[in-house]
Amino acid sequence: MKNFKNIYIVLFSMLIAFYGCQENDSSFGDIVTPSNIVITAEIVGQDVNDPALVYGDGSGKVNFTASATNASSFVYYFDGVVDTDNGPSGIYNNKVLSKSGINTYTVVVKANGTGGASSTASINIEVYSAFSDPDSENFLSGSNIGDSKKWYWQADKDVHVGLGPVEDDYGNGEFAYEAWWNGIKAWDAEKGCMYDNEFVFTKTADGLTFEQTIGPAFIPGTYAGHIGVGGDQCHDDNVATTMFGVKNVSFAPSTSKAATVGSYNNEPYKGTSFKISDGGFMGWYVGASTYDIISITNDELIVRVIEDPASGSGAAWYHKFTSTKPTQGANYTYNNLVWEDDFNTDGAPDATKWTNDLGAGGWGNGELQDYKTENAVVEGGSLKITAKKDASGNYTSSRLKSQGLYKFTYGRVEVKAKLPAAQGTWPAIWMLGSNFPTVGWPQSGEIDIMEQTGADKNTTLGTCHWFDTASGTKADYGETTSVSNASSEFHLYTLEWTDTAIKIYVDDVKFYELTNNADLPFNADFFLILNVAMGGSLGGTIDPAFTEDSMEIDYVKVFQ
């Protein structure tokens, strides 16, 4: 027989008085309250004589058995959350208690009798779970302790909210996607009250925290009646009382039918769920705090959350979030995707899309780095261009370009990037005219979609350079914009290039425009360049304590 640590059985009884009814009224039948409830728990893989297995084998699985005199059925509650899908007979096998590490769970069993009578008992049980999903944690918050990332409703995309059933009686998988309602359009007027919501995930030494920093909460009609408030509208924290405050985030393997056997857009779910403590939620208040991750990248989070079963709705909500706050008003000319790199294959950058500049210097800018291939690597869904200081005090980095592989005239370029924070780094996302090898610079023309100086990490620059034939000298025009968290969060850097104008945006907000005409070199093919320089004319003085820092790029897209 297994030994169990800290298992306590508490027996409760319920005295129910009925008034104005005859004893054993036929509308109720006999009223019988269950008694003598006994709960046993077997932690899978537990061996109290082996220190490594005292709390189980790390799977988090526990087999429960409940019995009682005069009980017709049983309901299990785990840390106050009802589990209605399993255990009505009293036997509940392979329940996964999967908060990472050793945790104490309170398990309550309600034994149902007849005539509405019931009684409860509880045990506390300590279980070890070895489950972890570092990729999801890093995507949500960043990879280093102290990193934070803000998430927003993906309001600029259709179907950023959807609705489907929790279960599927028709056998066609409707329980795993927005089968009931998927008609919401971008910037839906009714949902507009929630589009300023901000959700912040932060990595700490003890795990992730969550905080909704900007309200309000949207409460759909399916749940509003259950708590007696107006539905399909926003409410403040007087109604959604758990909206604000820093809360903890725990991760577990997904256990819902949708996540284990369903698919979304013909792809399996991520297989991970996260729970926000203390009743926390991501903007959509339905009495639930556990989210199945359908998919997650640096830029997009798609989740499924089941509305509180007590509401009786049987509803599962689908939500899409983005780490770049959408803004209304950016109406682009080019919307047909013609070329992209999503950097989803770990290893060296795609040799069919990128080649390297190698060697020292930086085309006359007095830079200090030596460009090498090994300083650019794709991992975890991003391209990382890393500038380093070697043991001899020399600097290395990488410069990638599409020269000889891809060029184009006119279009929209989108680059999702997080910039280095170290003093002296000079990151750049830019373009050169394809005739550069024959005509030289600045005759070829140059478009700098994003540059950042080594001294000011709260500002980015957009600039065009060309040769002015009238004066016979170099000409340029540049503007700056504030991006206070450019090194801690991904932002969208965009160029819209037509035969009449060159416009540059950050997060869909325009800050630069140059009138294009036939006298300028911006009416021919250009190629793309991505690099991090050290020192030089914009990098400036390098921090003496510098060791390494990176520019991370989530994707590069070209539309025409």
N, C-alpha and C positions, 0 to 999 in steps of 0.2 A: 504494500500500500504506500502511496506517495505521502510525504509530509508536506505541509503547507505552512508558510510563514505569514503571520498577521492576517489570518482569516477569522473574522468575527461574525457570528450569526446573531442577529437581533430579531426577535419575534415581536410582531405587532398584532393586535386584534382590533377589530372595528365593531363598535356597538351601533347598530342601526335601529332606530325606532320608527315605526310606521303609525300614522294616526289616521283615523277614519276609514280603516280597511279591516275586513274580517280576517282572522288568522287563516293562512293558507288560501287566500283569495285566488281564484282560478286564473286571474290576470297575471299573477306573479308566479304561482306555484309555491312550493316550499322554499322558505328563505333559509339558506344554509351557508354559514360563514366558514371558509376553510380554516384549518388549524394545523399545528404541528408542521410548519414549513421547514424543510431542510434543503439547504443548497450546498452542493459540492462542486469543486472546481479542480480540474486537472490541467496544469500548465504543461504544454507539450515540450518534451525534452528536458523537463526539470529533474535534477539530481542534487539533493541538498548536501550530498557528500563531496560534490565536485564544485569548487568555488566558481568555475566558469559557467556552471549550469544551474546555480541556485535559483535563478529567476527564469529559467527556461532556455531554449536553444537559440533564441534571437529571432524566431519567426513571429513572436507575439501571439501565437495561437493558444487558445484555452478552450477546453471542453467543459461545459456546464451541465449539471443535472439538478433539477428542482423537483421536489415531491411535497405533497401536503394531503392531509385528510380532507375529503369532501371537495377537492378542487376539480373543476372541469377544464380549465385552461390556464396558461401562464403567459405573462408579459414581462420581458426583460428591459431594464433601463441601465444604461452605462453612463456614469457620471451625469445623471439627470436627463439623458437623451433616450427617448423610447426607441426600441428596435422592434418594430411590428412585423418584420419579415420572417423572423425565426423564433423557434422555441415555444410554440403554443402547447406542445406536449410536455414541456418541462425540460426536454433534451435539446441542447444547443451546442453543436460540435463545430470546432474550427472557427470560433469567433476570434477575429484578429484585433488585438489591442496594441496599436502600433505607433504610439507616440515614441519618438526616438529615445533610447536610453532606458533606465529603470524607472518606472512610474507606478504610483499607487492608484488603483481604480476602485470606485465605489459601485458595486453591482447590486441593483435592487430588483427583486422579483415580486411581481404582484400575482397572487393566486386568486383566480376568479371562481366564485361559488355559484349559487343559484339565487334568483330573485334580486340580482344586482349587488349581492354581498361580495366582499373581497377582503383580503388581508395581505400584508407585505412583510418581507424580510430582506435583509441586506448583508453583504459581506464586503470586506476590503481585501484586495489582492494585489500583490506586487509582481509586475511582469516586465521582462526585458525585451526590447525590440531593437534589432540592429538595422532597421530600415533607414535609408537616407537617399536623398536625390539632390546631390550638390549642383547639378546643372540647373534644375528648377530654382533652387535657392539663389544661385548666382544671377540667373536671368531676372528674378524678381527684384533683387536689391543691389547687385554688384558682387564682385568676387572677394573683396578685402574687408576686413573688420573696419567698421566706420562708414562704409559705402552706403549710400541711399539712392533710391530711384523712385520717381513719381510716376504714377499711372493715371490715365484719364480715360473717360469714355471715348470709344472710337466713333465719335459722333459724325465724322465726315464720311463714313462708310454705311451702305445699306446693311440692314439686319444686324446692327450692333446690339440689339435686344431681340430675343425670340422666346417662344413658349412651346413646350411639348409635354407629353404625358410621362409620369414617373415609370409606369409599366406599360406593356403593349399587349393588348388582347387580340391583336390581329396577325401577329407573327411576321410583321414586315419591318421591324426595327425602328418604329416611330419613337420609341423611348429614348433614342440616342441622338436626336436632332430636333430642330424647331418645327415639328410636324403640325402643331396646332396653329401657330401664328408666326409668320416670317416675312411680313409685308412692310415692316418699318423702314422708312427711307432716311437718308442722311439728314441731319439737322431737323428731326421731327419736332414740330412746334409744341406738342403736348409735353415732350420730354425735355424741352429746352431749359427748364428750371434746374436740371441736374448736371448740365454739361460743364459747369465750372468746378465740379467735384475734383478733389485731388486725393489720391491714395498713396501713402508713402511707406515703402518697405525699407527697413534699415538692417544691415548685418551687424550684430554685436558678438562679443565673445561667447555669449550664452545662446546664440541662435538669432532668428529674425524677429523683429518687431513690426507692427503695423499701426498706422495712424491715419484716419481720415482728417485732413487738415481743413478742408473746405466742404461745407454742406451745401444743400440740405439732403434729405433722404427722399427717394421716390417710393411711394407705396402703391402697388398695383391694385386694381379692383378685386382681384381674386383673393387678396389677403386683408384688404382694408376693413371689410365687413366683420372679419373675425375679431378685430381689435376695436371696432366701433368708431372708425374715422372715415373721412372722405377718401375715396379711391381714385386711382389714376391721377395723382397729383403729388406735389412735394410737401413734406412736413419738416418742421425743425426738431431739435432734440428734446422738446417738451413731449413729443410723441415718440420719436425714435431715440429713446433715452440712452442707448448704448452706442450712439454714433461716434462720439468724440473720445479722445483719450488714447494713450499709448497702450497697445495690447500685444500679447505674444502670439507667434505663429508656430504651429506644429504641423509636421508632415507625416503622411501615412500612405500606404498603398491604397489605391482606390478599391472599393468593395461594391460599388453600385453595379447593377446589371448593365447600365449604359457603358460604363468604363471597362468592364471585364469581357463582355461579349458583343458590344455594339461598335459602331463606327460613325465617324463624322466626316462628311465629304469623302467617303470611301477610305478613310485613314483611321487606324485605331487610336483610341485615347492615349494620353501620355502614361496613364497608369498610376499617377500620383494625385493625392488630394491634400489640401491644406485646410487647417481649421484656425480661425481667428478667435482668440480667447475673449471672455467677458462679453459675449454677445456681439462682437464686432462683425461688420459686414461691409461690402463694397458698394455702397450707394443705393442698392435696391433692397428695401426692407421687407423681408418675408419671414422673419423669425428664424433664420437659418444662418449658420456661420461656417459651414463646411463646403468647400468648393472642389469639385473634380476638375483637374486641369485637362482640358481637351488637347490644347497645344500651346506651346510657349516658345518665344524667341526673344531676342533683345528688344524687339519693337512691338510685339503683339502678344497678348494673353487672351485666350479663349477659355471660358470656364462654364461649368454647369452646376447649378445649385438647386436643391430640392426644397420647395416651400414647406414650411412647418406642417407636418402631417395632421396636426390637430385642426388646421384650418379646413380640412376636408376637400381641398381643391384637387389633389392628385397631380399638382403641376410641377414641372421642372423648368427653370429659367436658364436661358443661354445668354451670356454676356461677352462682349468683346471690348478689350481695353488696349490702349497704346501708350508707349512711354514718351511719345511726342504729342504735346497738346495740340489738337486740331484747331484751326482757326477758319472762320468763314471769310470769303472775299477773294481768295486767290483763284482766279479764273485763268487757267492755262490754255495756251493755244494748242499745244501738242499733248495728246493723250493716248497714243498708240505705242505700246512698249515694243521696242525693236532690238534692244540689247541690254543684258544685265549680268551681274555676278552677285549671287546671294551669299557666297562664301560659306557654303554648307558642307564642304568636303574637307576634312582636316588634312593638313600637310602643306606642301608648297603651293603658292598661288597657281591658278589654272594657266598653264603655259600656252593655251590657245587664245587667251585673252590678255595676258600680261607678259611683258619682258622687263629686263632690269637695266638700269644705268649702273655701271660699276666704276669704282675708282674714287679718287679724292676730289674735293672742291665742289662747287655748285654753280658752274656757268658764270664765274666772275663775281660772285656775291661774298667772297671772303669767308665761306663756311669752313668748319673745322672737321667735319665728319668724312669718313671713308665709306662709300656705299658698297654693301655686300648683299648677296642673295639670302644668306641665312637670317638676316634681321627682319625678314617678312615671312610670316607664317599664318596659316588659317587654322583656327581652333575654336571650338565651342560656338560656331555660327558667326564668327567675325574674322576679318583680316586684321592682324596686329602688326603694325610697323613699329619696331622698337629701336630707339636710339640707346646706345650703351657706351659706357666708359670702360676700357679694358685695363688690365693690370699695369700696362705701361703708361696709362693716362691718355691714350688716344681714344677718339670717338668713332663709332661705327653706326650705320643706319641703313635704310633701304629706300630706293626710289623706283616705283613701278610705273610703267607707261604702256599704253595700248598702241604705240607707234609701230607701224608695219603689220598690225593685226586688226585694228578697228579704227576707222575715222569717219567723220560725218560732217555735213553742213546743215546748220539750223536744227533746233530741237530743244527738249527739256532734259536737263541732267539733274538727277536726284542722288545725293550721297548722304547716308545716315551715319554719323560719326560721333565719337567721343574723343576729345583732344587731350594731349599730354598736359600735365600740370607743372612740370619742372621749369624753373627759370633757365633760359637759354635755349629751349626747344623751339623750333620754328616749323610747325606743321603746315602743309599746304595741299589743297585740292584744286587742280588747275588744268589748263589746256594750252597747247601750242599749235600754231598752224602747221599742217603737214609738210609745207614747203620749207620748213625751218632748215633742213640740211643744205638746201641750195641757196636760199636768199639770206639766211642768218636772222638774227634778232636785233632790233624789234620789227624788222620788215615783215616777219612771219605773223606778227600779232600774238598777243598773250591774253588769256582770260583767266583771272584768279577768282575762282568761285568762293574759296575760303582760304585765308591766311591768318595766322595769329603770331604776334610778336613774342619774343622770349621774356619780355618784362611785364606785359599786361595780359593776363589770362582771363580777363572778364570782357574782352572785346575781340571781335573778328573783323576782317577786312575783305572787301570786294573791290577788285581793281582790273582795269584793262590797260594794256600797253600796246603802242604801235609806233610806226615811223610817220612823222608828219612831212609829207613831200613839199608842202608850201614853205616850211621853215627849214627843212633839211635836218631836223633834230628829232630826238625821241619825244613822244608825247604820252601822257597817261592821265587817267582819271580814276580816283578811288573814293570810297566811302567806308565808314565803319558803323558797327552796331553792337550794342551791349548783349552779351550772353554770359550771365554771371555764373552759371553752373556748367560751362562748356566742358570742363574736365571731369565732372562727376556724373553727367547724364548724356545720353545720346540726343543729338539734335539733327534736324533735316536741313541740309545746305543744298539750295536749288538754283540752277541757272535756267532761265527761259530766253532762248536766243532765236530771233527772227531776222528777216532782212531789214526790219525797221528799228529794232531795239534790242538791247542786251539788258536783261533785268536779273537781279540777284536777290534771293530771299533766304531768310532763316526761319524755320518752322512756319513756312507759308506766309510770312510777313515780309513784304518787299522793303528793302532799304537802299537799293542801288538801281539806277537806270541810265543807260547811255544810248543816245540816238545813233542808230546804225545807218550808213549810207554807202554809196558806191566808191567813195574815196578812201574808205577804211578797209583793212585786210580781213574783216570779219564776215566775209561772204564766200568763203572757200572751206575746204575740209580742215578740221582740227582733230587732234588726238588727246587722250586723257592722261593725266599724271597724278600720282599720289606719293607723297614723301614726307619725311621728318628730317629737317636739317638741324645742325647744331651751330650756334653762334652766327656769325655773318651779319649782314646789314639789318636784318629784322630779328635774328635770334639774339644778338647782343651778348652781354656778359653771361657766361654759364655759371650756375651755382657750383662752387668748389666741392660741395658734398654730393654732386650728381653722380648717380650710378647707372640708372636706366629709367626710361619712361616710354610710353607707347601712345600712338594714335590707333584707336580701334574703329573699324568700319564695318557696319552691319550689312550694307549693300550699296551697289552702284547701279543705277538704272538710267537708260536713255529712252526718251519718248520722241516720236515724230508724228 
